[in-house]
Amino acid sequence: MVATCTGGERGDVLNPALDRPEVLENLSEIRRAEMDRAREILGIRQTWLGFVDSGLPEGDPLPPLPEGCFASTDLQTATEPLVKVIREFRPHVVTTYDERGGYPHPDHIMCHQISVEAFDAAGDPDRFPGAGEPWQPLKLYYHFGFHRMKYQALHDKMSELGLESPYAERLATWNPEPDWDARVTTKVECADFFEVRDQALIAHATQIDPNGPFFWVPTEVAKQAWPTEDFELARSLVESQTPEDDLFAGIPGPAVEADARPGAA
């Protein structure tokens, strides 16, 4: 289940082929259609939490957030719809952005905040009593898509194969953050699914340029250089040992539903 916080109303069109007035005028509807297509490709469930995009503020100092946007919503108000989704879907694992938001988009950061809050609140019968029967997820992960280890490996493989690396300049100016890279606890082997992942990404056509940086490294090279998606295990209510290669490591099989009842953790 993917819970989508906003409708992307204030987003930019990042694909030059679609940067046209009629696209900008209907961006919300188009982005919903893109999500429909991506959902079909991945074969997943997806729901909208109903908040309004905050946009990506630019300038120094940054301008104030738009009134009524997601990132300016009271934390408890913003958390309740996600608690409701968790209690209805009853997941054992929750994944979300790290506290930086992957990159510092205010809605990504707010998504992180409500995910952490909802993880703690969903199993508590005293919190959000109108949002359904309590359900306690067992593990919370932060997705680590941007870290130096990964891009260094991609750069090295491209160079090894005699191909021009698109990351040389970026790596030359990337300040080392060993403590940040060390936070990766869980690497899930998923190279066999990179093509499907990329099809779903391209389905978000207003946001993804098929000739852009997401696709600078050929898929076969990426499979060799970095065949995993990476996470930090931020919270676990089951016995967990890291490093891991499975988001469900430590979660029992047939008994899991009983073990995840409110209070069982």
Secondary structure, DSSP 4 states (H G I P E B T S, - for coil): -EEEEE--TT-----GGG--HHHHHTHHHHHHHHHHHHHHHHT--EEEEEEPP-----SSSPPPPPTT-GGGS-HHHHHHHHHHHHHHH--SEEEEE-TT-SS--HHHHHHHHHHHHHHHHTT-TTS-GGG-S----SEEEEE----HHHHHHHHHHHHHTTPPPTTHHHHHT----HHHHTT--EEEE-GGGHHHHHHHHHHSTTT--TTSGGGSS-HHHHHHH--EEEEEEEEESS---SSBS-TTTT--STTHHHHTSTTT-
